[in-house]
Amino acid sequence: MKLKSQPEDFIVVEENQVAWDEGGAFAVYRVTKTSLNTLDVVNAMVDALDTTRSRISYSGLKDRHAYTEQIVTVLHGPRRSVGGENWKAEYAGRAKSPVKPATLIGNRFTITMRAVRQDEVAGIREIIERVRVTGVPNYFDDQRFGSARHGQGFFARSAVRGEWEEALRLTIGCPARKDSARDKRARSMIRDNWGKWPKLAKELPWTHERAIVQYLVEHPGDYHGACNRVDRHLMGLMLVAYQSWLWNQVAAEYLREKVKSIEELQYSRGTFVYPLALTPEESADIHSRDFPVPCHRTEWKNADERARFERLLAREGLTIEKFKVDLDKHTFRAFRRPLMLRPGGLSIGGFEPDPMNQGLLHFRLNFSLPRGSFATILIKSIQRRKMVEGEEDADGEDSGE
């Protein structure tokens, strides 16, 4: 069974609360794209609209390997549509305020699964019916973990420990399998010449990494200061990535402890636990449960949830009280996340001959998810194994978030 054989096999349509107002200062654009990430399109819009990056707002990052539609607002943007290769920003009207993560309602998905064997059909239908009853765990999926999902460490773990050189190395000196060609070249060069900052400052193209290297030329050994110069958006992703992994660990442990009938599936950073069946008591418990992501500002509902994170952090050599980062403009976010979710409008189409895989079948899934949830968590429960090469990757983005 294959996912994302082509971008059109993974369609994501954002549902957003736009403060429509024809006299508003913000131009609203309906942006569609394929084979590009959201930041690629935003950078292209800066040039096409003759504006600045600070005037452009969006609610979330959308998968590169998909056909996606989302809302982007531009302060004092023009009343015209623009576009380029694999993207289009269609002018849709005005708004009195920008879109942002808080205005995102969720996402609607249309996903095509290919290369399905006839003997898999009954099992797939059974899983869909099961998910309608049990729901699925609300895990953060592989794409949330950035380069850490390729076997590298978490920036935030090193930062909390005050290991700033290692934290910086993980950020700019560790090329990953799924990096873009540009990023892979730059990070490979930095890895191979670590500490040779004057040499790197001369040889690197002018990139975000080079600006950090130049800082180290001028401030030798100040890896803490260099980390403070990491791109603000990237820093936010790296901090929440570690919190998200810790949340996953506690969620899986809780389901393993509280649900008798489970299935365990491996992912890049550990094991997902899925319920296969629920008693009324189990269902009432897990569907009413939420957990926080940990940090020193977390407000705990009870002693049990705090103890669960304390045990996990102890294995990481950390404590709740010390779980904070010494950075000038960045800190851990404190938020809670429901343990389980039920995909809205979950439906499955017919199984038909797959034109891309002779002798096999394909089918379509339709469903919606609230903001911050990952469509691939549902897909993995259907495939019952790790997705084949390339399917889980979203270049560090939150797929559909």
C-alpha positions in Angstrom: 0.0 0.0 0.0 1.5 3.4 -1.0 0.8 7.0 -0.1 1.8 10.1 -2.0 2.7 8.5 -5.3 2.0 11.9 -6.7 1.1 15.3 -5.0 -2.6 15.0 -6.0 -2.9 11.8 -3.9 -2.7 14.0 -0.7 -5.1 16.9 -0.9 -5.3 19.3 2.1 -7.8 22.2 2.3 -7.5 24.6 5.2 -10.6 25.7 7.1 -9.9 29.2 8.6 -11.8 31.9 10.3 -11.2 35.0 8.2 -12.3 38.4 9.6 -13.8 39.5 6.2 -14.1 43.3 5.9 -13.9 44.9 2.5 -12.4 48.0 4.1 -9.8 46.0 6.0 -6.1 46.6 5.7 -5.3 43.0 5.0 -5.5 41.4 1.5 -6.7 37.8 1.6 -5.2 35.3 -0.8 -6.3 31.7 -1.4 -3.0 30.0 -2.0 -2.7 26.6 -3.7 0.6 24.8 -4.3 2.2 21.5 -5.1 5.8 20.3 -4.5 6.6 23.4 -2.5 6.5 24.1 1.2 4.6 27.0 2.7 7.8 29.1 3.3 8.8 28.6 -0.4 5.5 30.2 -1.5 5.7 33.0 1.1 9.1 34.0 -0.1 7.9 34.0 -3.7 4.9 36.1 -2.7 7.2 38.7 -1.2 8.8 39.3 -4.6 5.6 39.0 -6.6 3.6 41.4 -4.4 6.6 43.8 -3.8 6.1 43.5 -0.1 8.1 42.4 3.0 8.1 39.1 4.9 6.9 40.8 8.0 3.6 41.8 6.3 2.6 38.2 5.4 0.7 35.9 7.8 -0.5 32.4 7.6 -2.0 29.8 10.0 0.3 26.8 9.6 2.7 25.0 7.4 1.5 22.7 4.7 3.1 19.5 3.3 5.5 19.9 0.4 4.5 16.5 -1.1 0.9 17.3 -1.5 -1.7 19.5 -3.2 -2.7 22.1 -0.6 -4.9 25.1 -0.2 -4.6 27.7 2.6 -5.3 31.3 3.4 -2.5 33.9 3.5 -3.0 37.5 4.4 -0.8 40.4 3.4 -0.9 43.8 5.2 -1.7 46.5 2.5 -1.5 43.8 -0.2 -2.7 44.6 -3.7 -6.1 43.5 -5.1 -4.7 41.1 -7.7 -3.7 37.5 -8.0 -0.2 36.3 -8.5 1.5 33.0 -9.1 4.5 31.0 -10.3 5.7 27.5 -11.0 3.6 25.1 -8.9 1.8 27.8 -6.9 -1.0 30.4 -7.2 -2.2 33.1 -4.8 -5.7 34.1 -5.8 -7.0 37.4 -4.4 -10.2 36.7 -2.4 -11.0 40.0 -0.6 -10.0 42.0 2.4 -9.9 41.3 6.2 -9.6 43.6 9.2 -7.1 41.3 10.9 -4.5 38.7 9.7 -4.9 35.0 9.9 -2.7 33.2 12.4 -2.5 29.8 14.1 -5.4 30.8 16.4 -7.7 31.4 13.5 -7.2 27.9 12.0 -10.1 25.6 12.5 -8.7 22.5 10.9 -8.1 20.8 7.6 -10.1 18.7 5.2 -8.3 15.8 3.5 -8.8 13.7 0.4 -6.2 11.0 0.4 -5.6 8.4 -2.3 -4.0 5.1 -1.3 -2.4 3.0 -4.1 -1.0 -0.4 -4.7 -3.6 -2.1 -2.6 -3.9 -5.9 -2.9 -7.3 -7.5 -3.1 -6.6 -9.5 0.0 -6.1 -6.2 2.0 -9.6 -4.8 1.2 -11.6 -6.5 3.9 -9.0 -5.5 6.5 -8.9 -1.9 5.4 -12.7 -1.6 5.7 -12.6 -3.2 9.1 -10.0 -0.7 10.3 -12.1 2.2 9.1 -15.1 0.9 10.9 -13.0 0.4 14.0 -11.6 4.0 13.9 -15.2 5.4 13.7 -15.8 3.7 17.0 -12.5 4.0 18.9 -11.0 7.1 17.3 -7.2 7.3 17.0 -4.5 8.6 19.3 -3.7 12.3 18.7 0.1 11.7 18.4 2.5 14.1 16.9 3.9 12.3 13.8 7.4 12.0 12.3 7.3 15.3 10.4 7.0 17.2 13.7 10.5 16.1 14.7 12.5 17.6 11.8 16.0 16.2 11.5 15.7 14.3 14.8 13.5 11.7 12.9 16.6 10.8 10.9 18.5 9.5 13.9 19.9 12.9 15.1 19.3 14.3 18.5 16.9 17.0 19.6 18.2 20.6 19.7 16.0 21.3 22.8 17.4 18.4 24.8 20.9 19.8 24.4 19.7 23.4 25.0 18.0 22.5 28.3 21.3 20.9 29.4 23.3 24.0 28.4 25.2 22.0 25.8 25.2 24.8 23.3 27.9 23.6 20.9 26.0 20.3 20.4 22.7 22.2 20.1 24.2 24.4 17.3 25.8 21.4 15.6 22.4 19.7 15.4 21.0 22.9 13.9 23.5 23.8 11.2 26.0 20.9 11.0 24.0 17.8 10.6 22.7 17.2 7.1 19.7 14.9 7.0 18.5 12.5 4.4 15.4 14.6 3.6 17.1 18.0 3.5 16.9 20.1 0.3 20.0 19.9 -1.9 21.0 23.5 -0.8 20.6 22.7 2.9 22.4 19.4 2.6 25.4 21.0 0.8 25.7 23.8 3.4 25.3 21.6 6.4 27.7 19.0 5.0 30.3 21.7 4.5 29.8 22.9 8.1 30.0 19.4 9.5 33.2 18.6 7.6 34.8 21.9 8.7 33.4 22.4 12.2 35.4 25.0 14.0 37.0 26.4 10.9 34.8 29.4 10.9 36.9 31.9 8.8 37.2 29.2 6.1 33.4 28.5 6.2 32.6 32.3 6.2 34.4 32.6 2.9 33.2 29.4 1.2 29.5 29.2 2.2 26.9 30.8 0.0 25.1 33.6 1.7 22.6 31.7 3.8 21.1 31.7 7.3 23.9 29.2 8.2 26.6 31.6 6.9 25.3 34.4 9.1 25.7 32.2 12.2 29.2 31.2 11.1 30.1 34.8 10.6 29.0 35.5 14.2 31.4 32.7 15.4 34.2 34.3 13.4 33.6 37.5 15.4 32.8 35.7 18.7 34.9 32.5 18.8 33.5 29.9 21.1 30.2 31.7 21.9 27.9 28.9 20.8 25.2 30.2 23.1 25.2 33.5 21.3 25.2 31.7 18.0 22.1 29.7 19.0 20.4 33.0 19.8 20.8 33.8 16.1 19.0 30.8 14.8 16.0 31.7 12.6 13.0 32.4 14.9 10.6 30.2 13.1 13.1 27.3 13.0 13.8 27.7 16.7 10.1 27.5 17.5 9.8 24.2 15.6 12.9 22.8 17.2 11.7 23.6 20.7 8.3 22.2 20.3 9.6 19.1 18.6 11.2 17.7 21.8 8.1 18.6 23.8 6.0 16.7 21.2 8.2 13.6 21.4 7.9 13.6 25.2 4.1 14.0 24.9 4.0 11.0 22.5 6.0 8.9 25.0 3.6 9.6 27.9 0.5 9.1 25.6 1.7 5.7 24.4 2.6 4.6 28.0 -0.9 5.6 29.2 -2.7 3.7 26.4 -0.5 0.7 27.0 -1.4 0.8 30.7 -5.2 1.6 30.4 -6.3 -0.3 27.3 -6.3 -4.1 27.2 -6.6 -4.6 23.4 -3.9 -2.6 21.6 -1.6 -2.7 18.6 1.9 -1.3 18.6 3.5 0.3 15.5 7.0 1.6 15.1 7.7 5.2 14.0 11.0 7.1 13.6 11.3 8.0 17.3 9.7 5.1 19.1 6.4 3.2 19.2 2.8 4.3 18.7 0.1 2.4 20.7 -3.3 2.2 19.1 -6.5 0.8 20.7 -8.0 -2.1 18.8 -11.2 -2.3 20.9 -12.5 -0.4 23.9 -14.7 -1.3 26.8 -17.2 1.5 27.8 -15.0 2.3 30.8 -11.8 2.5 28.7 -13.5 4.7 26.1 -14.8 7.1 28.7 -11.4 7.4 30.3 -9.2 7.9 27.3 -11.6 10.1 25.4 -11.9 12.5 28.3 -8.1 12.6 28.9 -5.7 15.3 27.8 -2.0 15.8 28.6 0.2 18.8 28.6 3.5 19.2 26.9 6.1 19.6 29.6 8.0 22.7 30.6 8.7 24.7 33.7 5.5 26.7 33.1 3.2 23.7 32.8 0.0 23.8 34.9 -0.6 20.2 36.1 -4.2 19.0 36.5 -3.2 16.3 39.0 -0.2 14.5 40.6 -0.5 11.5 38.3 0.2 13.4 35.0 3.1 15.3 36.6 4.6 12.0 37.9 4.4 10.5 34.4 6.4 13.3 32.9 8.8 13.4 35.9 9.6 9.7 35.4 10.2 10.2 31.6 12.4 13.3 32.1 14.4 11.5 34.8 15.3 8.9 32.1 16.4 11.9 30.0 18.5 13.2 32.8 16.2 16.2 33.3 13.7 17.6 35.8 10.5 19.6 35.4 11.9 22.6 37.3 14.9 22.8 35.0 13.0 22.2 31.8 13.5 25.7 30.3 15.9 27.2 27.8 18.3 30.1 28.3 17.6 32.0 25.0 17.0 35.7 24.5 13.8 35.6 22.4 12.6 32.0 22.7 10.9 29.8 25.3 8.9 26.6 25.5 5.2 26.9 24.8 2.8 25.5 27.4 -0.3 23.8 26.0 -2.4 20.8 26.4 -3.5 18.2 23.8 -6.4 15.7 23.8 -5.2 12.1 24.0 -7.7 10.9 21.4 -9.6 12.2 18.4 -12.3 11.0 16.0 -11.8 12.1 12.4 -14.8 14.1 11.1 -16.8 12.9 8.1 -14.6 9.8 7.7 -15.6 8.0 4.5 -14.0 5.6 2.1 -14.6 5.3 -1.6 -14.7 2.2 -3.7 -11.7 0.0 -4.5 -10.9 0.4 -8.2 -8.1 -0.7 -10.5 -5.0 1.5 -9.9 -3.7 2.9 -13.2 -0.3 3.5 -11.6 0.1 -0.1 -10.4 -1.1 -2.8 -12.7 -3.1 -5.6 -11.1 -3.6 -3.6 -7.9 -6.3 -1.3 -6.5 -6.6 2.2 -5.2 -9.2 3.9 -3.0 -9.8 7.4 -1.5 -10.3 8.5 2.1 -12.2 11.7 3.0 -12.0 13.2 6.5 -11.4 16.3 8.5 -9.1 16.9 11.5 -8.8 19.8 14.1 -5.8 22.0 13.9 -2.6 20.5 15.0 -3.5 16.9 14.3 -1.8 14.7 11.8 -3.5 12.9 9.0 -0.7 10.4 8.7 -1.5 9.0 12.2 -4.8 7.7 10.7 -3.0 6.5 7.6 -0.5 4.5 9.7 -3.3 2.8 11.5 -4.7 1.7 8.2 -1.3 0.5 6.8 -0.4 -1.1 10.1 3.3 -0.5 9.5 5.7 2.3 8.9 4.9 4.0 5.6 7.2 3.3 2.7 10.1 5.5 1.8 9.3 9.2 1.5 5.7 8.9 2.6 6.1 10.3 6.1 8.3 13.2 5.1 7.0 16.7 5.2 10.3 18.5 5.4 9.8 19.4 9.1 6.4 20.8 8.6 3.2 19.8 10.4 1.3 17.9 7.9 -2.0 19.5 7.7 -1.5 21.5 10.8 
